[in-house]
Amino acid sequence: MTTREAVDAMVKVMAPYIGDTMARSATEANCQKLGIAGTMSRDQMEALLAKIGGGLNIFLGRDKAVSVIAEMRGALAALEGSR
């Protein structure tokens, strides 16, 4: 999947919890830090989810962060399945 598609899917899941602007900026910043551009591999996706999960722990607490990350995994899996 493309990085843009993955970012959009992740932002859609996170936005209700932390707002669209923060969700998008955090996701894009972490993509840059991890060197993710163009197409996103499964390993890159897992690395990105781990980074985002660490930030969500601070804002949402551990239990809710785990739930949101699981929801993001589901959205990304559905995106991959639709290809």
PyMOL Python script that loads the backbone (N, CA, C, O; Angstrom):
from pymol import cmd

cmd.read_pdbstr("""\
ATOM      1  N   MET A   1       0.841  -1.175   0.000  1.00  0.00           N
ATOM      2  CA  MET A   1       0.000   0.000   0.000  1.00  0.00           C
ATOM      3  C   MET A   1       0.884   1.236   0.000  1.00  0.00           C
ATOM      4  O   MET A   1       2.035   1.191   0.436  1.00  0.00           O
ATOM      5  N   THR A   2       0.343   2.328  -0.487  1.00  0.00           N
ATOM      6  CA  THR A   2       1.136   3.551  -0.490  1.00  0.00           C
ATOM      7  C   THR A   2       1.166   4.147   0.913  1.00  0.00           C
ATOM      8  O   THR A   2       0.281   3.908   1.735  1.00  0.00           O
ATOM      9  N   THR A   3       2.196   4.917   1.153  1.00  0.00           N
ATOM     10  CA  THR A   3       2.301   5.587   2.448  1.00  0.00           C
ATOM     11  C   THR A   3       1.125   6.530   2.647  1.00  0.00           C
ATOM     12  O   THR A   3       0.591   6.619   3.752  1.00  0.00           O
ATOM     13  N   ARG A   4       0.713   7.229   1.610  1.00  0.00           N
ATOM     14  CA  ARG A   4      -0.412   8.169   1.714  1.00  0.00           C
ATOM     15  C   ARG A   4      -1.686   7.440   2.118  1.00  0.00           C
ATOM     16  O   ARG A   4      -2.419   7.918   2.984  1.00  0.00           O
ATOM     17  N   GLU A   5      -1.962   6.290   1.507  1.00  0.00           N
ATOM     18  CA  GLU A   5      -3.157   5.515   1.860  1.00  0.00           C
ATOM     19  C   GLU A   5      -3.103   5.078   3.321  1.00  0.00           C
ATOM     20  O   GLU A   5      -4.098   5.171   4.040  1.00  0.00           O
ATOM     21  N   ALA A   6      -1.938   4.603   3.756  1.00  0.00           N
ATOM     22  CA  ALA A   6      -1.791   4.143   5.141  1.00  0.00           C
ATOM     23  C   ALA A   6      -1.966   5.296   6.121  1.00  0.00           C
ATOM     24  O   ALA A   6      -2.654   5.160   7.133  1.00  0.00           O
ATOM     25  N   VAL A   7      -1.344   6.425   5.819  1.00  0.00           N
ATOM     26  CA  VAL A   7      -1.467   7.589   6.701  1.00  0.00           C
ATOM     27  C   VAL A   7      -2.924   8.019   6.803  1.00  0.00           C
ATOM     28  O   VAL A   7      -3.419   8.272   7.901  1.00  0.00           O
ATOM     29  N   ASP A   8      -3.611   8.104   5.672  1.00  0.00           N
ATOM     30  CA  ASP A   8      -5.023   8.506   5.684  1.00  0.00           C
ATOM     31  C   ASP A   8      -5.871   7.561   6.524  1.00  0.00           C
ATOM     32  O   ASP A   8      -6.738   8.006   7.276  1.00  0.00           O
ATOM     33  N   ALA A   9      -5.623   6.251   6.398  1.00  0.00           N
ATOM     34  CA  ALA A   9      -6.383   5.265   7.173  1.00  0.00           C
ATOM     35  C   ALA A   9      -6.103   5.409   8.670  1.00  0.00           C
ATOM     36  O   ALA A   9      -7.018   5.318   9.488  1.00  0.00           O
ATOM     37  N   MET A  10      -4.845   5.633   9.021  1.00  0.00           N
ATOM     38  CA  MET A  10      -4.478   5.766  10.430  1.00  0.00           C
ATOM     39  C   MET A  10      -5.044   7.048  11.026  1.00  0.00           C
ATOM     40  O   MET A  10      -5.529   7.048  12.157  1.00  0.00           O
ATOM     41  N   VAL A  11      -4.984   8.127  10.277  1.00  0.00           N
ATOM     42  CA  VAL A  11      -5.513   9.409  10.749  1.00  0.00           C
ATOM     43  C   VAL A  11      -7.017   9.309  10.983  1.00  0.00           C
ATOM     44  O   VAL A  11      -7.537   9.845  11.961  1.00  0.00           O
ATOM     45  N   LYS A  12      -7.703   8.628  10.089  1.00  0.00           N
ATOM     46  CA  LYS A  12      -9.163   8.471  10.226  1.00  0.00           C
ATOM     47  C   LYS A  12      -9.521   7.777  11.541  1.00  0.00           C
ATOM     48  O   LYS A  12     -10.523   8.116  12.171  1.00  0.00           O
ATOM     49  N   VAL A  13      -8.713   6.816  11.948  1.00  0.00           N
ATOM     50  CA  VAL A  13      -8.960   6.098  13.208  1.00  0.00           C
ATOM     51  C   VAL A  13      -8.612   6.976  14.417  1.00  0.00           C
ATOM     52  O   VAL A  13      -9.358   7.011  15.395  1.00  0.00           O
ATOM     53  N   MET A  14      -7.484   7.678  14.349  1.00  0.00           N
ATOM     54  CA  MET A  14      -7.021   8.468  15.503  1.00  0.00           C
ATOM     55  C   MET A  14      -7.743   9.787  15.703  1.00  0.00           C
ATOM     56  O   MET A  14      -7.861  10.262  16.833  1.00  0.00           O
ATOM     57  N   ALA A  15      -8.226  10.382  14.631  1.00  0.00           N
ATOM     58  CA  ALA A  15      -8.804  11.723  14.699  1.00  0.00           C
ATOM     59  C   ALA A  15      -9.883  11.904  15.772  1.00  0.00           C
ATOM     60  O   ALA A  15      -9.888  12.938  16.441  1.00  0.00           O
ATOM     61  N   PRO A  16     -10.789  10.954  15.963  1.00  0.00           N
ATOM     62  CA  PRO A  16     -11.794  11.164  17.014  1.00  0.00           C
ATOM     63  C   PRO A  16     -11.197  11.269  18.428  1.00  0.00           C
ATOM     64  O   PRO A  16     -11.838  11.807  19.331  1.00  0.00           O
ATOM     65  N   TYR A  17      -9.997  10.767  18.617  1.00  0.00           N
ATOM     66  CA  TYR A  17      -9.378  10.750  19.943  1.00  0.00           C
ATOM     67  C   TYR A  17      -8.440  11.930  20.185  1.00  0.00           C
ATOM     68  O   TYR A  17      -8.393  12.474  21.288  1.00  0.00           O
ATOM     69  N   ILE A  18      -7.688  12.326  19.143  1.00  0.00           N
ATOM     70  CA  ILE A  18      -6.687  13.387  19.342  1.00  0.00           C
ATOM     71  C   ILE A  18      -6.822  14.529  18.342  1.00  0.00           C
ATOM     72  O   ILE A  18      -6.011  15.456  18.353  1.00  0.00           O
ATOM     73  N   GLY A  19      -7.818  14.479  17.491  1.00  0.00           N
ATOM     74  CA  GLY A  19      -8.023  15.530  16.501  1.00  0.00           C
ATOM     75  C   GLY A  19      -7.300  15.224  15.200  1.00  0.00           C
ATOM     76  O   GLY A  19      -6.262  14.562  15.188  1.00  0.00           O
ATOM     77  N   ASP A  20      -7.860  15.712  14.116  1.00  0.00           N
ATOM     78  CA  ASP A  20      -7.321  15.428  12.793  1.00  0.00           C
ATOM     79  C   ASP A  20      -5.921  16.009  12.615  1.00  0.00           C
ATOM     80  O   ASP A  20      -5.031  15.334  12.098  1.00  0.00           O
ATOM     81  N   THR A  21      -5.723  17.247  13.038  1.00  0.00           N
ATOM     82  CA  THR A  21      -4.431  17.901  12.831  1.00  0.00           C
ATOM     83  C   THR A  21      -3.315  17.187  13.574  1.00  0.00           C
ATOM     84  O   THR A  21      -2.254  16.937  13.003  1.00  0.00           O
ATOM     85  N   MET A  22      -3.541  16.855  14.836  1.00  0.00           N
ATOM     86  CA  MET A  22      -2.504  16.171  15.608  1.00  0.00           C
ATOM     87  C   MET A  22      -2.265  14.762  15.080  1.00  0.00           C
ATOM     88  O   MET A  22      -1.122  14.309  15.011  1.00  0.00           O
ATOM     89  N   ALA A  23      -3.332  14.072  14.710  1.00  0.00           N
ATOM     90  CA  ALA A  23      -3.189  12.713  14.180  1.00  0.00           C
ATOM     91  C   ALA A  23      -2.359  12.720  12.899  1.00  0.00           C
ATOM     92  O   ALA A  23      -1.457  11.899  12.730  1.00  0.00           O
ATOM     93  N   ARG A  24      -2.668  13.648  12.002  1.00  0.00           N
ATOM     94  CA  ARG A  24      -1.948  13.711  10.734  1.00  0.00           C
ATOM     95  C   ARG A  24      -0.500  14.139  10.938  1.00  0.00           C
ATOM     96  O   ARG A  24       0.407  13.534  10.366  1.00  0.00           O
ATOM     97  N   SER A  25      -0.272  15.166  11.741  1.00  0.00           N
ATOM     98  CA  SER A  25       1.100  15.645  11.919  1.00  0.00           C
ATOM     99  C   SER A  25       1.961  14.602  12.628  1.00  0.00           C
ATOM    100  O   SER A  25       3.126  14.429  12.272  1.00  0.00           O
ATOM    101  N   ALA A  26       1.414  13.908  13.615  1.00  0.00           N
ATOM    102  CA  ALA A  26       2.180  12.878  14.320  1.00  0.00           C
ATOM    103  C   ALA A  26       2.512  11.712  13.386  1.00  0.00           C
ATOM    104  O   ALA A  26       3.631  11.198  13.405  1.00  0.00           O
ATOM    105  N   THR A  27       1.561  11.304  12.587  1.00  0.00           N
ATOM    106  CA  THR A  27       1.776  10.179  11.673  1.00  0.00           C
ATOM    107  C   THR A  27       2.798  10.535  10.596  1.00  0.00           C
ATOM    108  O   THR A  27       3.706   9.755  10.311  1.00  0.00           O
ATOM    109  N   GLU A  28       2.644  11.706  10.007  1.00  0.00           N
ATOM    110  CA  GLU A  28       3.582  12.123   8.955  1.00  0.00           C
ATOM    111  C   GLU A  28       4.985  12.351   9.517  1.00  0.00           C
ATOM    112  O   GLU A  28       5.972  11.992   8.874  1.00  0.00           O
ATOM    113  N   ALA A  29       5.087  12.947  10.715  1.00  0.00           N
ATOM    114  CA  ALA A  29       6.400  13.167  11.323  1.00  0.00           C
ATOM    115  C   ALA A  29       7.100  11.843  11.610  1.00  0.00           C
ATOM    116  O   ALA A  29       8.303  11.713  11.385  1.00  0.00           O
ATOM    117  N   ASN A  30       6.352  10.865  12.103  1.00  0.00           N
ATOM    118  CA  ASN A  30       6.946   9.561  12.376  1.00  0.00           C
ATOM    119  C   ASN A  30       7.335   8.843  11.087  1.00  0.00           C
ATOM    120  O   ASN A  30       8.328   8.115  11.072  1.00  0.00           O
ATOM    121  N   CYS A  31       6.581   9.028  10.011  1.00  0.00           N
ATOM    122  CA  CYS A  31       6.970   8.463   8.718  1.00  0.00           C
ATOM    123  C   CYS A  31       8.315   9.045   8.288  1.00  0.00           C
ATOM    124  O   CYS A  31       9.192   8.318   7.821  1.00  0.00           O
ATOM    125  N   GLN A  32       8.469  10.351   8.448  1.00  0.00           N
ATOM    126  CA  GLN A  32       9.732  10.990   8.072  1.00  0.00           C
ATOM    127  C   GLN A  32      10.886  10.470   8.920  1.00  0.00           C
ATOM    128  O   GLN A  32      11.957  10.164   8.395  1.00  0.00           O
ATOM    129  N   LYS A  33      10.672  10.370  10.228  1.00  0.00           N
ATOM    130  CA  LYS A  33      11.724   9.886  11.127  1.00  0.00           C
ATOM    131  C   LYS A  33      12.148   8.464  10.789  1.00  0.00           C
ATOM    132  O   LYS A  33      13.320   8.108  10.914  1.00  0.00           O
ATOM    133  N   LEU A  34      11.181   7.652  10.360  1.00  0.00           N
ATOM    134  CA  LEU A  34      11.457   6.252  10.033  1.00  0.00           C
ATOM    135  C   LEU A  34      11.878   6.061   8.576  1.00  0.00           C
ATOM    136  O   LEU A  34      12.191   4.945   8.162  1.00  0.00           O
ATOM    137  N   GLY A  35      11.885   7.137   7.807  1.00  0.00           N
ATOM    138  CA  GLY A  35      12.288   7.042   6.404  1.00  0.00           C
ATOM    139  C   GLY A  35      11.269   6.335   5.527  1.00  0.00           C
ATOM    140  O   GLY A  35      11.626   5.707   4.530  1.00  0.00           O
ATOM    141  N   ILE A  36       9.998   6.441   5.899  1.00  0.00           N
ATOM    142  CA  ILE A  36       8.936   5.775   5.139  1.00  0.00           C
ATOM    143  C   ILE A  36       8.400   6.750   4.093  1.00  0.00           C
ATOM    144  O   ILE A  36       7.914   7.830   4.427  1.00  0.00           O
ATOM    145  N   ALA A  37       8.494   6.359   2.840  1.00  0.00           N
ATOM    146  CA  ALA A  37       7.977   7.179   1.736  1.00  0.00           C
ATOM    147  C   ALA A  37       7.599   6.239   0.599  1.00  0.00           C
ATOM    148  O   ALA A  37       8.117   5.127   0.502  1.00  0.00           O
ATOM    149  N   GLY A  38       6.706   6.687  -0.246  1.00  0.00           N
ATOM    150  CA  GLY A  38       6.309   5.863  -1.391  1.00  0.00           C
ATOM    151  C   GLY A  38       5.431   4.713  -0.974  1.00  0.00           C
ATOM    152  O   GLY A  38       4.262   4.904  -0.640  1.00  0.00           O
ATOM    153  N   THR A  39       5.985   3.524  -0.991  1.00  0.00           N
ATOM    154  CA  THR A  39       5.250   2.317  -0.608  1.00  0.00           C
ATOM    155  C   THR A  39       5.671   1.901   0.799  1.00  0.00           C
ATOM    156  O   THR A  39       6.849   1.964   1.151  1.00  0.00           O
ATOM    157  N   MET A  40       4.701   1.480   1.592  1.00  0.00           N
ATOM    158  CA  MET A  40       4.970   1.075   2.970  1.00  0.00           C
ATOM    159  C   MET A  40       4.944  -0.448   3.082  1.00  0.00           C
ATOM    160  O   MET A  40       3.961  -1.093   2.718  1.00  0.00           O
ATOM    161  N   SER A  41       6.040  -1.011   3.591  1.00  0.00           N
ATOM    162  CA  SER A  41       6.116  -2.463   3.799  1.00  0.00           C
ATOM    163  C   SER A  41       5.434  -2.829   5.122  1.00  0.00           C
ATOM    164  O   SER A  41       5.113  -1.953   5.924  1.00  0.00           O
ATOM    165  N   ARG A  42       5.221  -4.094   5.335  1.00  0.00           N
ATOM    166  CA  ARG A  42       4.628  -4.591   6.585  1.00  0.00           C
ATOM    167  C   ARG A  42       5.520  -4.232   7.771  1.00  0.00           C
ATOM    168  O   ARG A  42       5.013  -3.815   8.811  1.00  0.00           O
ATOM    169  N   ASP A  43       6.829  -4.383   7.637  1.00  0.00           N
ATOM    170  CA  ASP A  43       7.764  -4.047   8.726  1.00  0.00           C
ATOM    171  C   ASP A  43       7.732  -2.555   9.038  1.00  0.00           C
ATOM    172  O   ASP A  43       7.765  -2.161  10.203  1.00  0.00           O
ATOM    173  N   GLN A  44       7.667  -1.733   8.006  1.00  0.00           N
ATOM    174  CA  GLN A  44       7.588  -0.291   8.223  1.00  0.00           C
ATOM    175  C   GLN A  44       6.282   0.081   8.911  1.00  0.00           C
ATOM    176  O   GLN A  44       6.255   0.950   9.782  1.00  0.00           O
ATOM    177  N   MET A  45       5.203  -0.581   8.515  1.00  0.00           N
ATOM    178  CA  MET A  45       3.908  -0.315   9.126  1.00  0.00           C
ATOM    179  C   MET A  45       3.949  -0.654  10.612  1.00  0.00           C
ATOM    180  O   MET A  45       3.442   0.110  11.434  1.00  0.00           O
ATOM    181  N   GLU A  46       4.543  -1.782  10.965  1.00  0.00           N
ATOM    182  CA  GLU A  46       4.632  -2.170  12.374  1.00  0.00           C
ATOM    183  C   GLU A  46       5.509  -1.198  13.168  1.00  0.00           C
ATOM    184  O   GLU A  46       5.198  -0.875  14.315  1.00  0.00           O
ATOM    185  N   ALA A  47       6.602  -0.734  12.560  1.00  0.00           N
ATOM    186  CA  ALA A  47       7.466   0.243  13.221  1.00  0.00           C
ATOM    187  C   ALA A  47       6.713   1.554  13.445  1.00  0.00           C
ATOM    188  O   ALA A  47       6.843   2.173  14.501  1.00  0.00           O
ATOM    189  N   LEU A  48       5.940   1.969  12.469  1.00  0.00           N
ATOM    190  CA  LEU A  48       5.153   3.193  12.590  1.00  0.00           C
ATOM    191  C   LEU A  48       4.081   3.051  13.672  1.00  0.00           C
ATOM    192  O   LEU A  48       3.892   3.960  14.482  1.00  0.00           O
ATOM    193  N   LEU A  49       3.386   1.924  13.688  1.00  0.00           N
ATOM    194  CA  LEU A  49       2.372   1.697  14.724  1.00  0.00           C
ATOM    195  C   LEU A  49       2.990   1.700  16.121  1.00  0.00           C
ATOM    196  O   LEU A  49       2.383   2.203  17.066  1.00  0.00           O
ATOM    197  N   ALA A  50       4.181   1.146  16.254  1.00  0.00           N
ATOM    198  CA  ALA A  50       4.858   1.140  17.555  1.00  0.00           C
ATOM    199  C   ALA A  50       5.188   2.556  18.002  1.00  0.00           C
ATOM    200  O   ALA A  50       4.991   2.901  19.168  1.00  0.00           O
ATOM    201  N   LYS A  51       5.688   3.377  17.088  1.00  0.00           N
ATOM    202  CA  LYS A  51       6.014   4.771  17.426  1.00  0.00           C
ATOM    203  C   LYS A  51       4.758   5.536  17.818  1.00  0.00           C
ATOM    204  O   LYS A  51       4.742   6.251  18.820  1.00  0.00           O
ATOM    205  N   ILE A  52       3.721   5.384  17.031  1.00  0.00           N
ATOM    206  CA  ILE A  52       2.475   6.097  17.310  1.00  0.00           C
ATOM    207  C   ILE A  52       1.864   5.604  18.617  1.00  0.00           C
ATOM    208  O   ILE A  52       1.318   6.393  19.389  1.00  0.00           O
ATOM    209  N   GLY A  53       1.955   4.307  18.862  1.00  0.00           N
ATOM    210  CA  GLY A  53       1.421   3.741  20.108  1.00  0.00           C
ATOM    211  C   GLY A  53       2.074   4.351  21.327  1.00  0.00           C
ATOM    212  O   GLY A  53       1.402   4.597  22.329  1.00  0.00           O
ATOM    213  N   GLY A  54       3.379   4.603  21.261  1.00  0.00           N
ATOM    214  CA  GLY A  54       4.071   5.232  22.377  1.00  0.00           C
ATOM    215  C   GLY A  54       3.520   6.619  22.681  1.00  0.00           C
ATOM    216  O   GLY A  54       3.353   6.986  23.844  1.00  0.00           O
ATOM    217  N   GLY A  55       3.243   7.380  21.643  1.00  0.00           N
ATOM    218  CA  GLY A  55       2.654   8.707  21.836  1.00  0.00           C
ATOM    219  C   GLY A  55       1.228   8.642  22.342  1.00  0.00           C
ATOM    220  O   GLY A  55       0.824   9.437  23.190  1.00  0.00           O
ATOM    221  N   LEU A  56       0.467   7.694  21.820  1.00  0.00           N
ATOM    222  CA  LEU A  56      -0.921   7.564  22.263  1.00  0.00           C
ATOM    223  C   LEU A  56      -1.008   7.164  23.732  1.00  0.00           C
ATOM    224  O   LEU A  56      -1.959   7.533  24.421  1.00  0.00           O
ATOM    225  N   ASN A  57      -0.014   6.406  24.215  1.00  0.00           N
ATOM    226  CA  ASN A  57       0.001   6.049  25.639  1.00  0.00           C
ATOM    227  C   ASN A  57      -0.059   7.300  26.508  1.00  0.00           C
ATOM    228  O   ASN A  57      -0.745   7.317  27.530  1.00  0.00           O
ATOM    229  N   ILE A  58       0.653   8.336  26.107  1.00  0.00           N
ATOM    230  CA  ILE A  58       0.702   9.571  26.886  1.00  0.00           C
ATOM    231  C   ILE A  58      -0.644  10.285  26.863  1.00  0.00           C
ATOM    232  O   ILE A  58      -1.114  10.758  27.898  1.00  0.00           O
ATOM    233  N   PHE A  59      -1.266  10.364  25.687  1.00  0.00           N
ATOM    234  CA  PHE A  59      -2.506  11.119  25.540  1.00  0.00           C
ATOM    235  C   PHE A  59      -3.753  10.358  25.967  1.00  0.00           C
ATOM    236  O   PHE A  59      -4.700  10.953  26.482  1.00  0.00           O
ATOM    237  N   LEU A  60      -3.757   9.041  25.756  1.00  0.00           N
ATOM    238  CA  LEU A  60      -4.975   8.258  25.979  1.00  0.00           C
ATOM    239  C   LEU A  60      -4.880   7.243  27.103  1.00  0.00           C
ATOM    240  O   LEU A  60      -5.899   6.713  27.546  1.00  0.00           O
ATOM    241  N   GLY A  61      -3.676   6.966  27.568  1.00  0.00           N
ATOM    242  CA  GLY A  61      -3.489   5.897  28.532  1.00  0.00           C
ATOM    243  C   GLY A  61      -3.223   4.592  27.799  1.00  0.00           C
ATOM    244  O   GLY A  61      -3.588   4.436  26.633  1.00  0.00           O
ATOM    245  N   ARG A  62      -2.589   3.663  28.488  1.00  0.00           N
ATOM    246  CA  ARG A  62      -2.140   2.423  27.861  1.00  0.00           C
ATOM    247  C   ARG A  62      -3.287   1.595  27.279  1.00  0.00           C
ATOM    248  O   ARG A  62      -3.199   1.142  26.138  1.00  0.00           O
ATOM    249  N   ASP A  63      -4.354   1.392  28.042  1.00  0.00           N
ATOM    250  CA  ASP A  63      -5.445   0.529  27.568  1.00  0.00           C
ATOM    251  C   ASP A  63      -6.114   1.078  26.318  1.00  0.00           C
ATOM    252  O   ASP A  63      -6.349   0.340  25.362  1.00  0.00           O
ATOM    253  N   LYS A  64      -6.421   2.365  26.322  1.00  0.00           N
ATOM    254  CA  LYS A  64      -7.083   2.971  25.159  1.00  0.00           C
ATOM    255  C   LYS A  64      -6.130   3.006  23.969  1.00  0.00           C
ATOM    256  O   LYS A  64      -6.555   2.796  22.833  1.00  0.00           O
ATOM    257  N   ALA A  65      -4.841   3.270  24.217  1.00  0.00           N
ATOM    258  CA  ALA A  65      -3.853   3.286  23.132  1.00  0.00           C
ATOM    259  C   ALA A  65      -3.779   1.923  22.457  1.00  0.00           C
ATOM    260  O   ALA A  65      -3.722   1.845  21.230  1.00  0.00           O
ATOM    261  N   VAL A  66      -3.778   0.863  23.230  1.00  0.00           N
ATOM    262  CA  VAL A  66      -3.747  -0.497  22.665  1.00  0.00           C
ATOM    263  C   VAL A  66      -4.983  -0.724  21.798  1.00  0.00           C
ATOM    264  O   VAL A  66      -4.893  -1.320  20.724  1.00  0.00           O
ATOM    265  N   SER A  67      -6.124  -0.254  22.260  1.00  0.00           N
ATOM    266  CA  SER A  67      -7.370  -0.400  21.517  1.00  0.00           C
ATOM    267  C   SER A  67      -7.327   0.369  20.197  1.00  0.00           C
ATOM    268  O   SER A  67      -7.759  -0.144  19.165  1.00  0.00           O
ATOM    269  N   VAL A  68      -6.813   1.588  20.229  1.00  0.00           N
ATOM    270  CA  VAL A  68      -6.735   2.409  19.022  1.00  0.00           C
ATOM    271  C   VAL A  68      -5.742   1.803  18.025  1.00  0.00           C
ATOM    272  O   VAL A  68      -6.008   1.788  16.823  1.00  0.00           O
ATOM    273  N   ILE A  69      -4.615   1.311  18.506  1.00  0.00           N
ATOM    274  CA  ILE A  69      -3.634   0.667  17.623  1.00  0.00           C
ATOM    275  C   ILE A  69      -4.258  -0.574  16.971  1.00  0.00           C
ATOM    276  O   ILE A  69      -4.047  -0.818  15.783  1.00  0.00           O
ATOM    277  N   ALA A  70      -5.013  -1.346  17.728  1.00  0.00           N
ATOM    278  CA  ALA A  70      -5.689  -2.520  17.161  1.00  0.00           C
ATOM    279  C   ALA A  70      -6.696  -2.098  16.089  1.00  0.00           C
ATOM    280  O   ALA A  70      -6.832  -2.758  15.059  1.00  0.00           O
ATOM    281  N   GLU A  71      -7.389  -1.007  16.342  1.00  0.00           N
ATOM    282  CA  GLU A  71      -8.342  -0.488  15.359  1.00  0.00           C
ATOM    283  C   GLU A  71      -7.607  -0.036  14.087  1.00  0.00           C
ATOM    284  O   GLU A  71      -8.095  -0.247  12.976  1.00  0.00           O
ATOM    285  N   MET A  72      -6.438   0.582  14.256  1.00  0.00           N
ATOM    286  CA  MET A  72      -5.639   0.993  13.101  1.00  0.00           C
ATOM    287  C   MET A  72      -5.160  -0.219  12.311  1.00  0.00           C
ATOM    288  O   MET A  72      -5.188  -0.211  11.080  1.00  0.00           O
ATOM    289  N   ARG A  73      -4.722  -1.258  13.011  1.00  0.00           N
ATOM    290  CA  ARG A  73      -4.295  -2.486  12.317  1.00  0.00           C
ATOM    291  C   ARG A  73      -5.436  -3.053  11.474  1.00  0.00           C
ATOM    292  O   ARG A  73      -5.233  -3.498  10.345  1.00  0.00           O
ATOM    293  N   GLY A  74      -6.635  -3.025  12.047  1.00  0.00           N
ATOM    294  CA  GLY A  74      -7.801  -3.509  11.309  1.00  0.00           C
ATOM    295  C   GLY A  74      -8.092  -2.673  10.073  1.00  0.00           C
ATOM    296  O   GLY A  74      -8.418  -3.211   9.015  1.00  0.00           O
ATOM    297  N   ALA A  75      -7.973  -1.361  10.207  1.00  0.00           N
ATOM    298  CA  ALA A  75      -8.211  -0.467   9.062  1.00  0.00           C
ATOM    299  C   ALA A  75      -7.163  -0.692   7.979  1.00  0.00           C
ATOM    300  O   ALA A  75      -7.481  -0.681   6.790  1.00  0.00           O
ATOM    301  N   LEU A  76      -5.907  -0.896   8.393  1.00  0.00           N
ATOM    302  CA  LEU A  76      -4.847  -1.134   7.422  1.00  0.00           C
ATOM    303  C   LEU A  76      -5.011  -2.494   6.748  1.00  0.00           C
ATOM    304  O   LEU A  76      -4.759  -2.627   5.550  1.00  0.00           O
ATOM    305  N   ALA A  77      -5.429  -3.499   7.506  1.00  0.00           N
ATOM    306  CA  ALA A  77      -5.662  -4.824   6.928  1.00  0.00           C
ATOM    307  C   ALA A  77      -6.801  -4.770   5.916  1.00  0.00           C
ATOM    308  O   ALA A  77      -6.730  -5.402   4.862  1.00  0.00           O
ATOM    309  N   ALA A  78      -7.855  -4.014   6.238  1.00  0.00           N
ATOM    310  CA  ALA A  78      -8.971  -3.874   5.315  1.00  0.00           C
ATOM    311  C   ALA A  78      -8.524  -3.161   4.041  1.00  0.00           C
ATOM    312  O   ALA A  78      -8.970  -3.497   2.944  1.00  0.00           O
ATOM    313  N   LEU A  79      -7.649  -2.185   4.193  1.00  0.00           N
ATOM    314  CA  LEU A  79      -7.116  -1.465   3.037  1.00  0.00           C
ATOM    315  C   LEU A  79      -6.291  -2.406   2.154  1.00  0.00           C
ATOM    316  O   LEU A  79      -6.403  -2.372   0.929  1.00  0.00           O
ATOM    317  N   GLU A  80      -5.469  -3.238   2.778  1.00  0.00           N
ATOM    318  CA  GLU A  80      -4.684  -4.203   2.011  1.00  0.00           C
ATOM    319  C   GLU A  80      -5.576  -5.218   1.326  1.00  0.00           C
ATOM    320  O   GLU A  80      -5.317  -5.622   0.192  1.00  0.00           O
ATOM    321  N   GLY A  81      -6.638  -5.633   2.025  1.00  0.00           N
ATOM    322  CA  GLY A  81      -7.556  -6.628   1.472  1.00  0.00           C
ATOM    323  C   GLY A  81      -8.383  -6.111   0.304  1.00  0.00           C
ATOM    324  O   GLY A  81      -8.862  -6.893  -0.518  1.00  0.00           O
ATOM    325  N   SER A  82      -8.549  -4.803   0.230  1.00  0.00           N
ATOM    326  CA  SER A  82      -9.357  -4.227  -0.838  1.00  0.00           C
ATOM    327  C   SER A  82      -8.581  -4.052  -2.138  1.00  0.00           C
ATOM    328  O   SER A  82      -9.139  -3.636  -3.153  1.00  0.00           O
ATOM    329  N   ARG A  83      -7.298  -4.370  -2.097  1.00  0.00           N
ATOM    330  CA  ARG A  83      -6.448  -4.200  -3.297  1.00  0.00           C
ATOM    331  C   ARG A  83      -6.516  -5.385  -4.192  1.00  0.00           C
ATOM    332  O   ARG A  83      -5.866  -5.407  -5.237  1.00  0.00           O
TER     333      ARG A  83
END
""", "prot")
cmd.dss("prot")
cmd.show_as("cartoon", "prot")
cmd.util.cbc("prot")
cmd.orient("prot")
